Amino acid sequence: MRKPRVLLLSEGFGTGHTQAAHALAHGIKKVSPHVHSRVIELGKFLNPTVAPLIFTAYRKTLSVQPKLVSLLYRTQYNKSLNGFTKLALHRIFYTQTAQVIAQLRPDIVICTHPFPNAVISRLKRQGLKIPLYTLITDYDVHGTWINPEVNRYLVSTPQVKGMLEDRGVPSSQIQITGIPVHPDFWETGDKVKLREEMGLRNMPTALLMGGGWGLSFDEEHMKALASWADRVQLVFCLGSNHKMIDRMKEIPCFQHPNIRILGYTREVSKLMDVSDVLITKPGGMTCTEAMAKGLPMLFIPPHPGQEEENCEYFVQAGHGRIIDSADVITNCFQELCDEQQKQGTTTPRRNDQTEQAAAYDPTLCAQAVHDLLFPATTEVTAPSLERFKAGITARPLSGTRLPL
């Protein structure tokens, strides 16, 4: 009997969709070590030359024309991808998806981005017999996520479930699992010990993140941050924003022993453990990781679209505040310093989560996938290859097999 296989399909528009897929894959491995998971950014995998150009253009548009992005998001908010768009996506970018499925032979497919979700839905209409699950990676639901061929939606909150029900999705096809985070975020480490391990001082610490594309912050706010360096340790995670890294290293006020400037790092879990507050844009993944750690947040004014919805959710849930003026930073940092004076050398993490937010269980999504693979009342058997080839008559990919 071969081991069960889970195929997670994402896309590279931003980093959150793929990050969620990898987090779920690691979570599945922890909950069910005998299950094989494979994450693929489908467009990039099938079109390694063209896809990066598209992602770069999207990133530039988001930075230069945010109002245009907001307009597109809002005008299409209640609309799923129409038949012509789905056909165009399939013919232009995803023509070999069926062969990927046939070669990898997954037991289930989980999509963390609307595009592969639409493509697999189209294949199911053509006869592909495979369960399709859609993991919605934000605290909102754009219409492009919704397809009648989806067997089940895995969603972040009861509010998102309600949004899907309002659009005609049966309640029985929606499961509230929370957005998955890597198992590193399932537990909280020792703050003092980790600070010593990472060469940081044992003092109030603020972590500043902007996602994989780096931090985008107003100059006034940056100066306000730097002015606190004598009393608050600042750790900047700037991702791939190399221009900002180089610029900050040349500005005198950031040449302070209590300021650490980092690029891309795999130590985000530990950095959250050593921190007392997170300053970030309201991306679904980063904020969910902070929520799992119980880390309070200050939000950089969000990009139009899903970030606005994410921000609204986290503010209402009591996880943080929007930085609408430099006074927000000043007040937060003063509170941290006051807490340190009361408590001694260590600043305790505040716990101002609401009852709803505190109910988040970071293991739940991985456990839900395990339960979908192994229903308690159903004997687990090895599926046949024919089950996944139904209705698919296409030439195979290149001569090599794709390892799961």
Stockholm file with secondary structure:
# STOCKHOLM 1.0

chainA/1-404         MRKPRVLLLSEGFGTGHTQAAHALAHGIKKVSPHVHSRVIELGKFLNPTVAPLIFTAYRKTLSVQPKLVSLLYRTQYNKSLNGFTKLALHRIFYTQTAQVIAQLRPDIVICTHPFPNAVISRLKRQGLKIPLYTLITDYDVHGTWINPEVNRYLVSTPQVKGMLEDRGVPSSQIQITGIPVHPDFWETGDKVKLREEMGLRNMPTALLMGGGWGLSFDEEHMKALASWADRVQLVFCLGSNHKMIDRMKEIPCFQHPNIRILGYTREVSKLMDVSDVLITKPGGMTCTEAMAKGLPMLFIPPHPGQEEENCEYFVQAGHGRIIDSADVITNCFQELCDEQQKQGTTTPRRNDQTEQAAAYDPTLCAQAVHDLLFPATTEVTAPSLERFKAGITARPLSGTRLPL
#=GR chainA/1-404 SS CCCCEEEEEECCSSSHHHHHHHHHHHHHHHHCTTCEEEEEEHHHHHCTTHHHHHHHHHHHHHHHCHHHHHHHHHHTTTCCCCHHHHHHHHHHTCTTHHHHHHHHCCSEEEESSHHHHHHHHHHHHTTCCCCEEEECCSSSCCGGGCCTTCSEEEESSHHHHHHHHHTTCCGGGEEECCCCCCGGGSSCCCHHHHHHHTTCCSSCEEEEECCTTCCCCCHHHHHHHHTTTTTSEEEEECTTCHHHHHHHHHSGGGCCTTEEEECSCSCHHHHHHHCSEEEECCCHHHHHHHHHHTCCEEECCCCTTHHHHHHHHHHHTTSEEECCSHHHHHHHHHHHHHHHHHHCSSCCCCCCCCHHHHTCCTTHHHHHHHHHHSCTTSCCCCCCHHHHHTTCCCCCSSSSCCCC
#=GC SS_cons         CCCCEEEEEECCSSSHHHHHHHHHHHHHHHHCTTCEEEEEEHHHHHCTTHHHHHHHHHHHHHHHCHHHHHHHHHHTTTCCCCHHHHHHHHHHTCTTHHHHHHHHCCSEEEESSHHHHHHHHHHHHTTCCCCEEEECCSSSCCGGGCCTTCSEEEESSHHHHHHHHHTTCCGGGEEECCCCCCGGGSSCCCHHHHHHHTTCCSSCEEEEECCTTCCCCCHHHHHHHHTTTTTSEEEEECTTCHHHHHHHHHSGGGCCTTEEEECSCSCHHHHHHHCSEEEECCCHHHHHHHHHHTCCEEECCCCTTHHHHHHHHHHHTTSEEECCSHHHHHHHHHHHHHHHHHHCSSCCCCCCCCHHHHTCCTTHHHHHHHHHHSCTTSCCCCCCHHHHHTTCCCCCSSSSCCCC
//
